[in-house]
Amino acid sequence: MNRAGPRSVECSVGGNGAREWGADVLRALTAAAVMLSAVVHLDLYAAGFSQLPRIGPLFLAAVVAGLVLGVAAVIWRHWLPLVLAAGFAAVTVGAYWISVVHGLFGLKEVTTGWAEILAEVAEYVAIACGLTAAALLWRARPPRPHPGRSG
């Protein structure tokens, strides 16, 4: 008979398993969100933003950065690409809101289309999921040995 009781039984998702699974789901959501933002920026670039002198190159940079950061978040299980993806999303949505409220490089944006709303939602998702996943991965990292102390 097993007299150890229920406390000695470990659930397969207990311990660090649930944290790792959650971090992986959030990593995937972050990657999908920044890639979606990149695709929307590519669509807007092709729809005419390429003709704007400063905005066009920035949209193209957002496409490249979003795709690179999305891939990095998937293939590198580390907190750094997640923080960078969240930062990218924060800068992108911040620039959008500056262009809506005050104008940016001569462009005063108007939120009328699905693309702006879709990119904005994707960027908020990237910020929230990226920072949360980064925090989970930061907490799960192995402790570093202290210099001068022997094992």
C-alpha positions as CSV (number, residue, x, y, z in Angstrom):
1,M,0.0,0.0,0.0
2,N,1.1,3.5,-0.8
3,R,1.1,5.5,2.5
4,A,2.8,8.5,1.1
5,G,-0.5,10.3,0.5
6,P,-1.5,12.6,-2.3
7,R,1.2,15.3,-1.6
8,S,3.9,13.0,-3.0
9,V,2.1,12.6,-6.3
10,E,3.4,15.1,-8.9
11,C,1.1,16.2,-11.6
12,S,2.6,16.1,-15.1
13,V,1.9,19.9,-15.5
14,G,2.9,20.8,-12.0
15,G,6.1,22.4,-10.9
16,N,7.9,24.2,-13.7
17,G,6.0,22.3,-16.4
18,A,3.1,24.6,-16.3
19,R,5.3,27.7,-16.3
20,E,7.3,26.4,-19.3
21,W,4.1,25.5,-21.1
22,G,2.7,28.9,-20.4
23,A,5.9,30.7,-21.5
24,D,5.9,28.7,-24.7
25,V,2.3,29.6,-25.5
26,L,3.0,33.3,-24.8
27,R,6.1,33.1,-27.0
28,A,4.0,31.8,-29.8
29,L,1.4,34.5,-29.3
30,T,4.1,37.2,-29.2
31,A,5.7,35.8,-32.4
32,A,2.3,35.7,-34.2
33,A,1.4,39.2,-33.0
34,V,4.6,40.9,-34.2
35,M,4.5,38.9,-37.5
36,L,0.8,40.0,-38.0
37,S,1.9,43.6,-37.4
38,A,4.6,43.1,-40.0
39,V,2.2,41.8,-42.5
40,V,-0.2,44.6,-41.9
41,H,2.6,47.1,-42.4
42,L,3.6,45.4,-45.6
43,D,0.0,45.6,-46.8
44,L,-0.2,49.3,-46.0
45,Y,3.2,49.9,-47.5
46,A,2.0,48.3,-50.8
47,A,-1.3,50.3,-50.6
48,G,0.5,53.6,-50.8
49,F,2.5,54.3,-47.7
50,S,5.6,53.5,-49.8
51,Q,5.1,56.9,-51.5
52,L,5.6,58.9,-48.3
53,P,9.2,60.0,-48.0
54,R,9.9,59.2,-44.3
55,I,7.0,57.0,-43.4
56,G,7.5,54.5,-46.3
57,P,11.0,53.4,-45.2
58,L,9.8,53.2,-41.6
59,F,7.0,50.9,-42.6
60,L,9.4,48.7,-44.5
61,A,11.7,48.7,-41.4
62,A,8.7,47.6,-39.4
63,V,8.0,44.7,-41.8
64,V,11.6,43.5,-41.5
65,A,11.9,44.0,-37.8
66,G,8.5,42.3,-37.1
67,L,9.4,39.3,-39.1
68,V,12.9,38.9,-37.6
69,L,11.7,39.4,-34.1
70,G,8.8,36.9,-34.6
71,V,11.1,34.2,-35.9
72,A,13.6,35.0,-33.1
73,A,10.9,34.6,-30.5
74,V,10.0,31.2,-31.8
75,I,13.5,29.7,-32.3
76,W,15.4,31.2,-29.4
77,R,13.9,30.2,-26.0
78,H,15.2,33.2,-24.1
79,W,13.7,36.4,-22.6
80,L,15.7,38.8,-24.8
81,P,13.8,38.4,-28.1
82,L,10.5,38.7,-26.2
83,V,11.5,41.9,-24.6
84,L,12.7,43.2,-28.0
85,A,9.4,42.1,-29.6
86,A,7.4,43.9,-26.9
87,G,9.6,47.0,-27.3
88,F,9.1,46.9,-31.1
89,A,5.3,46.7,-30.6
90,A,5.4,49.5,-28.0
91,V,7.3,51.8,-30.4
92,T,5.1,50.9,-33.3
93,V,1.8,51.5,-31.5
94,G,3.3,54.7,-29.9
95,A,4.3,56.1,-33.3
96,Y,0.8,55.3,-34.6
97,W,-0.8,57.2,-31.7
98,I,1.5,60.1,-32.2
99,S,0.5,60.2,-35.8
100,V,-3.2,60.1,-34.9
101,V,-3.0,62.8,-32.2
102,H,-0.3,65.2,-33.4
103,G,0.9,63.9,-36.8
104,L,4.3,62.3,-37.6
105,F,6.6,63.4,-40.4
106,G,3.8,65.4,-42.0
107,L,1.2,62.5,-41.8
108,K,-1.8,62.8,-39.5
109,E,-3.3,59.3,-39.4
110,V,-7.0,58.5,-39.2
111,T,-8.2,55.2,-37.8
112,T,-10.8,54.1,-40.3
113,G,-9.6,50.8,-41.7
114,W,-9.4,47.3,-40.5
115,A,-5.6,47.3,-41.0
116,E,-4.9,50.0,-38.4
117,I,-7.2,48.3,-35.8
118,L,-5.7,44.8,-36.5
119,A,-2.1,46.1,-36.2
120,E,-2.9,48.0,-33.0
121,V,-4.6,44.9,-31.4
122,A,-1.6,42.7,-32.5
123,E,0.8,45.2,-31.0
124,Y,-1.0,45.3,-27.6
125,V,-1.0,41.5,-27.6
126,A,2.7,41.4,-28.4
127,I,3.4,43.8,-25.5
128,A,1.4,41.9,-23.0
129,C,2.4,38.4,-24.0
130,G,6.0,39.3,-24.7
131,L,6.6,40.9,-21.4
132,T,4.8,38.1,-19.5
133,A,6.7,35.3,-21.3
134,A,10.0,37.2,-20.7
135,A,9.2,37.4,-17.0
136,L,8.4,33.7,-16.9
137,L,11.6,32.8,-18.7
138,W,13.6,35.2,-16.5
139,R,12.3,33.5,-13.3
140,A,13.0,30.0,-14.7
141,R,16.6,30.6,-15.6
142,P,19.1,28.6,-13.7
143,P,20.9,30.4,-10.8
144,R,24.4,31.7,-11.6
145,P,27.2,30.6,-9.4
146,H,28.7,33.3,-7.2
147,P,32.3,34.2,-8.0
148,G,34.7,33.3,-5.2
149,R,32.5,30.6,-3.7
150,S,33.3,27.0,-4.2
151,G,30.5,24.6,-4.8
